[in-house]
């Protein structure tokens, strides 16, 4: 399933880069403290994690990671690798809208 997560990350990154003309720049594999998040929108303080099988049984570590990010004011959205299948364009637009909403909350 890690391969599926990596495939999902690659497909999402391609679409995020293609539409990165907005104010919401999205970074891939971005380090934050001791962690690296799959995708990160700095202006919205929003992290996107693609959770595959490698996260099964790691709920406590994921919760600790999310708590660390939350203390830094960063909201984490976790999704499965299936987002790269049907509806990926809609998902990318949904995530961009979440970035817009989150940036407004922070303003």
ZADRENKE-316272 format. One record per atom (N, C-alpha, C): x, y, z; residue in one letter. Coordinates in pm, 1 decimal. Atoms other than C-alpha are relative to their C-alpha. Example, Ala and Ser with C-alpha at 12.3 -4.5 7.8 and 13.67 -1.06 7.14 Angstrom:
        X        Y        Z r
     89.0   -119.0      0.0 A
   1230.0   -450.0    780.0 A
     90.0    120.0      0.0 A
    -82.0   -119.0     -6.0 S
   1367.0   -106.0    714.0 S
    -77.0    109.0     73.0 S
END
This chain:
        X        Y        Z r
     82.3   -118.8      0.0 X
      0.0      0.0      0.0 X
     87.1    125.7      0.0 X
    -88.1   -117.0      3.5 X
    299.0    233.0     46.3 X
     22.4     43.9   -144.4 X
    -15.3    -36.1    140.5 X
    348.4    215.0   -329.8 X
   -121.7     77.1    -48.8 X
    121.4    -72.0     38.2 X
    -14.8    323.5   -371.9 X
      1.6    141.5     57.2 X
     -9.0   -133.1    -60.6 X
     44.3    612.0   -131.1 X
     98.0     86.1    -79.3 X
    -98.0    -75.1     77.8 X
    351.3    715.4   -328.6 X
    -59.8     38.1   -135.3 X
     65.7    -29.5    128.0 X
    152.4    691.0   -653.8 X
    -99.8    113.2     18.2 X
     96.5   -106.3    -28.3 X
   -119.7    905.2   -498.5 X
     71.9    133.3     18.6 X
    -76.6   -122.4    -22.2 X
    139.0   1159.9   -385.1 X
     49.7     57.5   -132.5 X
    -51.7    -46.4    129.4 X
    290.2   1178.6   -733.6 X
   -112.1     61.7    -83.4 X
    111.7    -52.7     79.9 X
    -48.6   1226.3   -900.6 X
    -49.4    131.5     58.1 X
     44.1   -125.0    -62.8 X
   -154.4   1488.9   -647.6 X
    101.7    111.3    -23.6 X
   -102.9   -101.2     18.0 X
    178.9   1670.2   -674.9 X
     -4.9     57.8   -141.5 X
      9.7    -46.8    138.3 X
    144.9   1688.6  -1053.0 X
   -113.7    102.2    -13.0 X
    114.4    -90.5      8.9 X
   -198.3   1851.6  -1018.0 X
     19.0    124.6     85.0 X
    -26.4   -117.8    -83.1 X
    -95.2   2079.9   -732.3 X
     97.0     94.9    -72.1 X
    -96.7    -83.3     72.2 X
    203.2   2202.9   -936.1 X
    -63.7     64.7   -121.7 X
     62.3    -51.6    122.1 X
     -4.3   2244.3  -1251.6 X
    -89.5    119.8     28.9 X
     90.7   -108.8    -32.4 X
   -249.9   2472.7  -1075.7 X
     52.9     93.5    105.0 X
    -59.9    -77.4   -108.3 X
     -6.8   2648.7   -846.4 X
     15.7    147.7    -36.1 X
     -3.7   -140.3     36.7 X
    -88.1   2991.2   -985.8 X
    -75.8     85.0    101.7 X
     76.3    -71.5   -101.6 X
   -299.7   3081.9   -684.8 X
     92.6     48.1    111.5 X
    -76.7    -46.0   -116.0 X
   -189.9   3242.1   -359.1 X
     39.8   -115.2     90.8 X
    -21.7    112.9    -90.4 X
   -185.5   2898.4   -198.8 X
     99.0    -97.8    -60.5 X
   -106.3     88.1     47.8 X
    146.5   2737.9   -280.4 X
      3.2   -123.7     88.3 X
     -0.8    126.2    -72.3 X
    157.8   2373.8   -183.4 X
    136.7    -63.7    -18.6 X
   -133.4     60.7      1.2 X
    487.6   2209.6    -91.9 X
    -13.7   -149.8     21.7 X
      0.5    146.1    -16.9 X
    563.3   1836.9   -111.5 X
    117.0    -40.2     88.4 X
   -103.1     53.3    -89.4 X
    759.8   1642.8    151.6 X
     67.0    112.6     77.6 X
    -47.8   -118.9    -71.2 X
    792.6   1950.2    370.7 X
     34.2    -33.4    145.2 X
    -37.9     27.1   -138.9 X
    987.7   1920.9    699.1 X
    -60.5    103.3     95.2 X
     50.5    -84.7   -108.4 X
    821.9   2058.3   1012.7 X
     48.2    -63.1    129.3 X
    -59.5     58.2   -120.1 X
   1023.0   2002.0   1328.2 X
     60.5   -134.6    -34.3 X
    -57.9    131.8     26.1 X
   1112.3   1633.0   1348.1 X
    -77.6    -81.2   -104.0 X
     86.7     72.9     91.7 X
    844.6   1538.0   1092.0 X
     10.0     54.0   -142.1 X
     13.4    -42.2    139.4 X
    800.5   1550.6    715.3 X
   -143.5    -30.2    -40.5 X
    138.9     19.6     42.8 X
    446.1   1604.3    591.3 X
     -2.7    -18.3   -151.2 X
     10.5     28.8    143.1 X
    335.5   1479.5    250.1 X
    -19.5    128.3    -80.3 X
     26.2   -127.3     66.7 X
    192.8   1817.7    144.1 X
    -26.3    105.4    106.2 X
     17.7   -106.9    -97.4 X
    188.9   2154.0    317.9 X
    -27.9    131.4    -70.6 X
     31.2   -134.5     47.3 X
     25.5   2488.3    245.2 X
     36.7     94.4    113.2 X
    -53.3    -85.1   -106.1 X
    226.3   2739.3    447.7 X
    -96.3    112.1     36.7 X
     85.8   -115.5    -29.7 X
    -11.3   3035.1    415.5 X
   -127.8    -39.4     72.5 X
    120.2     47.1    -68.4 X
   -302.5   2823.6    540.5 X
     32.8    -84.9    122.7 X
    -42.9     89.6   -109.0 X
    -97.5   2621.2    792.1 X
    -83.2   -128.1     -1.7 X
     80.3    119.3     21.7 X
   -262.2   2311.2    649.0 X
     88.3   -109.7    -58.6 X
    -78.5    114.8     45.2 X
    -91.6   1972.1    614.5 X
    -94.0   -107.2    -53.5 X
     75.2    110.3     58.7 X
   -218.6   1688.7    396.1 X
     86.8   -124.5      6.2 X
    -71.2    126.1    -13.3 X
   -111.9   1335.5    480.4 X
    -74.1   -108.8    -76.2 X
     55.0    113.7     72.5 X
   -168.9   1037.6    249.6 X
     35.9   -124.3     80.9 X
    -23.7    114.4    -89.1 X
   -208.5    740.2    484.9 X
    -30.4   -132.0    -70.1 X
     15.5    133.3     56.4 X
   -151.0    396.6    335.6 X
     16.0   -103.9    109.8 X
    -17.0    109.7    -95.7 X
    -85.7     60.2    498.8 X
    111.3     26.9     99.4 X
   -111.0    -27.4    -90.9 X
    231.6    197.0    653.0 X
    -47.3     69.9    127.2 X
     53.6    -67.3   -118.3 X
      8.6    385.6    898.0 X
    -85.3    -91.7     87.4 X
     79.0     94.5    -78.3 X
   -186.6     78.8   1013.8 X
     81.2    -41.9    121.8 X
    -68.0     33.7   -124.0 X
    -97.1     15.8   1375.6 X
     84.9    113.7     54.7 X
    -80.1   -115.8    -42.1 X
     68.4    356.6   1403.2 X
    -88.2    115.5     44.9 X
     94.9   -104.3    -36.7 X
   -234.6    544.2   1527.6 X
     53.2     90.3    110.6 X
    -54.5    -80.1   -110.4 X
    -57.6    655.7   1846.2 X
    108.0     96.6    -50.7 X
   -103.2    -87.9     55.8 X
    239.6    792.7   1649.8 X
    -62.0    110.2    -86.2 X
     68.0   -100.5     82.4 X
      7.3    966.8   1404.2 X
    -68.2    104.8     88.0 X
     66.4    -93.0    -92.4 X
   -188.1   1119.5   1694.0 X
    103.1     93.6     64.6 X
   -104.9    -83.5    -59.6 X
    135.6   1242.4   1855.5 X
     52.1    101.6   -102.1 X
    -44.3    -88.5    107.8 X
    246.4   1389.1   1523.8 X
   -101.4    111.7    -22.2 X
    106.4    -99.4     19.1 X
    -90.2   1562.2   1475.2 X
     -5.3     98.2    116.3 X
      0.0    -87.9   -118.2 X
    -74.0   1698.4   1830.7 X
    115.9     98.6     -7.5 X
   -116.4    -88.0     14.9 X
    275.2   1837.4   1766.6 X
    -30.2    109.9   -102.6 X
     32.3    -97.0    104.3 X
    159.3   2003.8   1445.1 X
   -106.7     97.8     47.6 X
    106.7    -85.8    -51.5 X
   -152.2   2136.9   1617.7 X
     54.8    106.3     94.3 X
    -62.5    -97.4    -90.7 X
     60.9   2302.6   1887.2 X
     71.0    110.7    -77.1 X
    -65.1    -99.3     85.1 X
    237.8   2481.1   1602.6 X
   -102.6     76.9    -83.6 X
    106.2    -69.3     73.1 X
    -99.9   2600.1   1469.7 X
    -31.7    -60.6   -134.8 X
     18.9     66.5    129.1 X
   -104.4   2350.7   1183.3 X
   -111.2   -104.2     11.7 X
    108.9     98.0      7.2 X
   -419.7   2156.6   1096.9 X
     42.6   -109.8    -96.9 X
    -35.3    113.7     84.6 X
   -370.2   1807.8    952.0 X
   -126.0    -64.7    -55.1 X
    106.0     76.9     65.4 X
   -600.7   1639.6    701.5 X
     63.3   -130.4    -43.6 X
    -50.6    131.9     36.6 X
   -547.6   1265.9    659.8 X
    -98.3    -68.5    -94.6 X
     82.1     71.4     97.0 X
   -675.4   1074.0    358.1 X
     73.8   -125.5    -44.7 X
    -59.1    121.5     54.3 X
   -616.0    734.9    201.7 X
     48.5     22.2   -141.9 X
    -54.9    -15.4    134.8 X
   -432.8    678.6   -125.9 X
   -104.4     -8.5   -110.4 X
    104.8     10.4    102.2 X
   -763.6    620.4   -305.4 X
    -37.9    135.7    -57.9 X
     30.7   -132.7     54.5 X
   -789.4    999.5   -354.4 X
     61.0     18.3   -138.9 X
    -64.8    -13.0    130.3 X
   -562.4    951.3   -657.2 X
    -76.1    -74.4   -108.7 X
     78.9     73.9     98.1 X
   -824.4    738.7   -826.3 X
   -110.0     91.1    -54.5 X
    110.6    -80.4     52.0 X
  -1166.1    866.8   -928.8 X
    -15.4    129.6     79.5 X
     27.4   -126.4    -66.2 X
  -1234.9   1230.3   -853.1 X
    122.4     74.3     48.9 X
   -120.9    -65.7    -49.2 X
   -873.9   1340.9   -809.3 X
     -3.9    150.4    -26.2 X
      7.8   -143.5     28.9 X
   -938.3   1676.2   -980.3 X
    -91.1     70.3    100.3 X
     92.3    -56.4    -98.4 X
  -1231.7   1738.2   -748.0 X
     65.4      6.6    137.2 X
    -69.1     -0.5   -128.0 X
  -1018.0   1643.3   -449.2 X
     99.7    115.5      7.2 X
    -97.9   -109.3      3.7 X
   -746.5   1890.1   -552.8 X
    -70.8    133.3     19.5 X
     76.5   -124.8    -17.3 X
  -1006.3   2167.2   -582.7 X
    -54.6     10.7    142.3 X
     49.4      0.1   -138.6 X
  -1155.9   2065.2   -246.2 X
    111.5     42.0     95.7 X
   -111.1    -34.3    -88.3 X
   -812.7   2086.3    -81.8 X
     36.6    147.5    -14.0 X
    -27.5   -142.9     18.3 X
   -747.8   2427.2   -235.9 X
   -104.7     85.8     71.0 X
    106.1    -73.4    -70.4 X
  -1084.4   2543.4    -99.9 X
     21.7     -7.1    151.2 X
    -31.8     11.6   -143.0 X
   -985.8   2410.0    242.9 X
    113.1     96.0     37.1 X
   -108.1    -96.5    -23.5 X
   -668.3   2618.8    214.3 X
    -55.9    141.7      8.1 X
     60.9   -132.6     -2.8 X
   -876.2   2927.3    136.1 X
    -73.3     24.5    131.2 X
     77.5    -11.6   -124.8 X
  -1108.8   2865.3    431.1 X
     92.7     15.2    120.3 X
    -93.7     -0.4   -113.8 X
   -822.7   2796.1    669.7 X
     76.4    132.1      7.3 X
    -71.5   -128.8      1.3 X
   -632.5   3109.3    560.5 X
    -89.4    112.4     51.7 X
     94.3   -100.7    -51.0 X
   -944.3   3317.5    628.7 X
    -14.4    -11.4    151.5 X
      9.8     22.1   -146.2 X
   -973.7   3160.9    976.3 X
    120.4     60.3     71.6 X
   -123.8    -45.6    -63.0 X
   -613.2   3254.8   1049.3 X
     21.4    150.9    -10.4 X
    -19.4   -144.4     23.6 X
   -642.7   3612.8    920.7 X
    -54.7     84.1    113.4 X
END
